[in-house]
Amino acid sequence: MSQAFDVVVIGAGPGGYVAAIRAAQLGFSTACVDDWSNAAGGPAPGGTCTNVGCIPSKALLQSSEHFEHAGHSFAEHGIKVEGISLDLERMVLRKDKVVKQNNDGILFLFKKNKVTFLHGRASFASASAGQYTIDVAGPGGQTLTARHVIIATGSTARALPLAAFDETRVLSNDGALRIAGVPKRLGVIGAGVIGLEMGSVWRRLGAEVTMLEALPTFLAAVDEQIAKEAFKLLTRQGLKISLGVVIKKVDVGDEVTVHYTDSSGADQSASFDRLIVSIGRMPNTEGLKAETVGLAIDERGFITVDGECRTNLANVFAIGDVVRGPMLAHKAEEEGVAVAERIAGQHPHVDFNTVPWVIYTSPEIAWVGQSEQALKASGRPYRAGSFPFMANGRARALGDTAGFVKILADAATDEILGVHMIGPMVSELISEGVVAMEFRASSEDLARICHAHPSLSEATKEAALGVDGRTLNF
Ligand SMILES: Cc1cc2nc3c(=O)[nH]c(=O)nc-3n(C[C@H](O)[C@H](O)[C@H](O)COP(=O)(O)OP(=O)(O)OC[C@H]3O[C@@H](n4cnc5c(N)ncnc54)[C@H](O)[C@@H]3O)c2cc1C
């Protein structure tokens, strides 16, 4: 059976499903093909983000934070809790339920927007006369033709060349989200965003967590002052983080032993009950049969695109993790919307300079724009203001006073160039920085906006006041 569409989207992660909805909203007949299956073999749209990424990791981060608070912070609030115990099975089931709610939500949105969803693996069969033919293998198996194709096939965890994922002892993000019992000794290779989040979950639940990071600098992409504070706070919580290590060998048996050299070059080894490997992600292009239609893929495996997500093929676009740029769900979504609108002849623009980043540790870390070290390196004169949560009334009431907000602004024009935060709920607070930068606000603009009291967002206002040396409450 063959069906013709204006737009076929390959992949229903945050990039693909949003692109499909927007294309349908714009009046195109649209199909979206995705091969992710749930445990029962049924469709599970939402991609990495919904199934084994953003959503389940945040569900477990929340549950594990409740567990830690119940054990350590409630007493300070005058709440006595006795006999706290962990029901890990239930915690994981709750996480799975949250995932399913999101899968179902996407299927509902497809239906509502009249997007045809097919569960299966898509590959290019041919291209001729401005039409692409796409084979779909799997339960929804059929052939589709499309005038426009949006590739949103995402990415997969990169394995260590020395130890393949078995999801029992050596875990990717997938296995890390469903360990059957809390490991006594957990190793994490890679102290980036995913490693820190997964390490935090299992530390809070009782694991002794050791993190081995190849780079000599902790969170090298983060503003140095924030990264330094994060290192101090996270190691104080019990995460053991070694930087500048070189992994030499991994022995997998009843336990996993990692042989490595430390930052001084000395040989070391450490044994773990489980090892999470979070050393980056690889774009998914295998199985697409890119060669059939001559789709260009670069030497690192990413689909080659221009600034507007156009591939080398007419009317074929690629978005999200499978192309250059930050591997973030919201970046994929913005590209998805922009591409659908471009197909409709509109002129959207995705501003990479205002894409926010968040690390959902406790305290959370969030930033947008340029770091202080990047501004120094570029030679652009700037002024900085910062404000600690310790001096914020709401943070004190919450009992969550670690961290600070820092704002960097151009020395001459006062335009905000970067907003950096570490502290409570900064994943939410960073949006104010994004809006300000998107509208090219000055720090003076932010400083003169009335912020509710008492609120954590007052720390942002105070940091903006600080750019001009006018902080009021510190
Ligand atoms: C543990 C973890 C936590 C994360 N947390 C965050 C976070 O908090 N915030 C954030 O912004 N990002 C986070 N990310 C990153 C985020 O998940 C990705 O950036 C995002 O999912 C990319 O979206 P995408 O649409 O490009 O691809 P994906 O979400 O990877 O979706 C691609 C889909 O296409 C399917 N597919 C691939 N090939 C084919 C084919 N040939 N035919 C049919 N279907 C195919 C895949 O199976 C998948 O379902 C996290 C990632 C991980 C691993």
The ligand as an SDF file (V2000), in Angstrom:
LIG
                    3D

 53 58  0  0  0  0  0  0  0  0999 V2000
   19.4140   10.8720   30.0780 C   0  0  0  0  0  0  0  0  0  0  0  0
   19.1410   12.0480   29.1910 C   0  0  0  0  0  0  0  0  0  0  0  0
   18.6100   13.1840   29.7390 C   0  0  0  0  0  0  0  0  0  0  0  0
   18.3360   14.2780   28.9250 C   0  0  0  0  0  0  0  0  0  0  0  0
   17.8140   15.3860   29.5050 N   0  0  0  0  0  0  0  0  0  0  0  0
   17.5530   16.4580   28.7450 C   0  0  0  0  0  0  0  0  0  0  0  0
   16.9650   17.6110   29.3170 C   0  0  0  0  0  0  0  0  0  0  0  0
   16.6930   17.6580   30.5200 O   0  0  0  0  0  0  0  0  0  0  0  0
   16.6940   18.6610   28.5110 N   0  0  0  0  0  0  0  0  0  0  0  0
   16.9980   18.6470   27.1630 C   0  0  0  0  0  0  0  0  0  0  0  0
   16.7450   19.6320   26.4790 O   0  0  0  0  0  0  0  0  0  0  0  0
   17.5520   17.5610   26.5950 N   0  0  0  0  0  0  0  0  0  0  0  0
   17.8300   16.4770   27.3470 C   0  0  0  0  0  0  0  0  0  0  0  0
   18.3560   15.3620   26.7630 N   0  0  0  0  0  0  0  0  0  0  0  0
   18.6300   15.3900   25.3120 C   0  0  0  0  0  0  0  0  0  0  0  0
   17.3490   15.1630   24.5180 C   0  0  0  0  0  0  0  0  0  0  0  0
   16.7770   13.9330   24.9010 O   0  0  0  0  0  0  0  0  0  0  0  0
   17.6450   15.1860   23.0250 C   0  0  0  0  0  0  0  0  0  0  0  0
   18.3230   16.3670   22.6870 O   0  0  0  0  0  0  0  0  0  0  0  0
   16.3530   15.1080   22.2340 C   0  0  0  0  0  0  0  0  0  0  0  0
   15.6450   13.9320   22.5200 O   0  0  0  0  0  0  0  0  0  0  0  0
   16.6380   15.1590   20.7290 C   0  0  0  0  0  0  0  0  0  0  0  0
   15.4250   15.1260   20.0600 O   0  0  0  0  0  0  0  0  0  0  0  0
   15.3140   14.5680   18.5660 P   0  0  0  0  0  0  0  0  0  0  0  0
   13.8980   14.7780   18.1720 O   0  0  0  0  0  0  0  0  0  0  0  0
   16.3700   15.1610   17.7270 O   0  0  0  0  0  0  0  0  0  0  0  0
   15.6660   13.0180   18.6480 O   0  0  0  0  0  0  0  0  0  0  0  0
   15.2040   11.8070   19.5900 P   0  0  0  0  0  0  0  0  0  0  0  0
   14.5160   12.2780   20.7960 O   0  0  0  0  0  0  0  0  0  0  0  0
   16.4060   10.9570   19.7540 O   0  0  0  0  0  0  0  0  0  0  0  0
   14.1130   11.0510   18.7180 O   0  0  0  0  0  0  0  0  0  0  0  0
   14.4290   10.4250   17.5140 C   0  0  0  0  0  0  0  0  0  0  0  0
   13.3920    9.3570   17.2280 C   0  0  0  0  0  0  0  0  0  0  0  0
   13.5660    8.8800   15.8980 O   0  0  0  0  0  0  0  0  0  0  0  0
   13.5030    7.4550   15.9060 C   0  0  0  0  0  0  0  0  0  0  0  0
   14.1960    6.9550   14.7140 N   0  0  0  0  0  0  0  0  0  0  0  0
   15.5270    6.9530   14.4590 C   0  0  0  0  0  0  0  0  0  0  0  0
   15.7570    6.4590   13.2120 N   0  0  0  0  0  0  0  0  0  0  0  0
   14.5370    6.1570   12.6990 C   0  0  0  0  0  0  0  0  0  0  0  0
   14.1140    5.6190   11.4480 C   0  0  0  0  0  0  0  0  0  0  0  0
   14.9840    5.3270   10.4900 N   0  0  0  0  0  0  0  0  0  0  0  0
   12.7980    5.4160   11.2590 N   0  0  0  0  0  0  0  0  0  0  0  0
   11.8820    5.7190   12.2320 C   0  0  0  0  0  0  0  0  0  0  0  0
   12.2390    6.2440   13.4230 N   0  0  0  0  0  0  0  0  0  0  0  0
   13.5510    6.4580   13.6430 C   0  0  0  0  0  0  0  0  0  0  0  0
   14.1640    7.0950   17.2220 C   0  0  0  0  0  0  0  0  0  0  0  0
   13.8890    5.7660   17.6140 O   0  0  0  0  0  0  0  0  0  0  0  0
   13.5270    8.1340   18.1410 C   0  0  0  0  0  0  0  0  0  0  0  0
   12.2650    7.7140   18.5730 O   0  0  0  0  0  0  0  0  0  0  0  0
   18.6200   14.2330   27.5350 C   0  0  0  0  0  0  0  0  0  0  0  0
   19.1410   13.0770   26.9750 C   0  0  0  0  0  0  0  0  0  0  0  0
   19.3980   11.9930   27.7870 C   0  0  0  0  0  0  0  0  0  0  0  0
   19.9510   10.7530   27.1550 C   0  0  0  0  0  0  0  0  0  0  0  0
  1  2  1  0
  2  3  1  0
  2 52  2  0
  3  4  2  0
  4  5  1  0
  4 50  1  0
  5  6  2  0
  6  7  1  0
  6 13  1  0
  7  8  2  0
  7  9  1  0
  9 10  1  0
 10 11  2  0
 10 12  1  0
 12 13  2  0
 13 14  1  0
 14 15  1  0
 14 50  1  0
 15 16  1  0
 16 17  1  0
 16 18  1  0
 18 19  1  0
 18 20  1  0
 20 21  1  0
 20 22  1  0
 22 23  1  0
 23 24  1  0
 24 25  2  0
 24 26  1  0
 24 27  1  0
 27 28  1  0
 28 29  2  0
 28 30  1  0
 28 31  1  0
 31 32  1  0
 32 33  1  0
 33 34  1  0
 33 48  1  0
 34 35  1  0
 35 36  1  0
 35 46  1  0
 36 37  1  0
 36 45  1  0
 37 38  2  0
 38 39  1  0
 39 40  1  0
 39 45  2  0
 40 41  1  0
 40 42  2  0
 42 43  1  0
 43 44  2  0
 44 45  1  0
 46 47  1  0
 46 48  1  0
 48 49  1  0
 50 51  2  0
 51 52  1  0
 52 53  1  0
M  END
$$$$
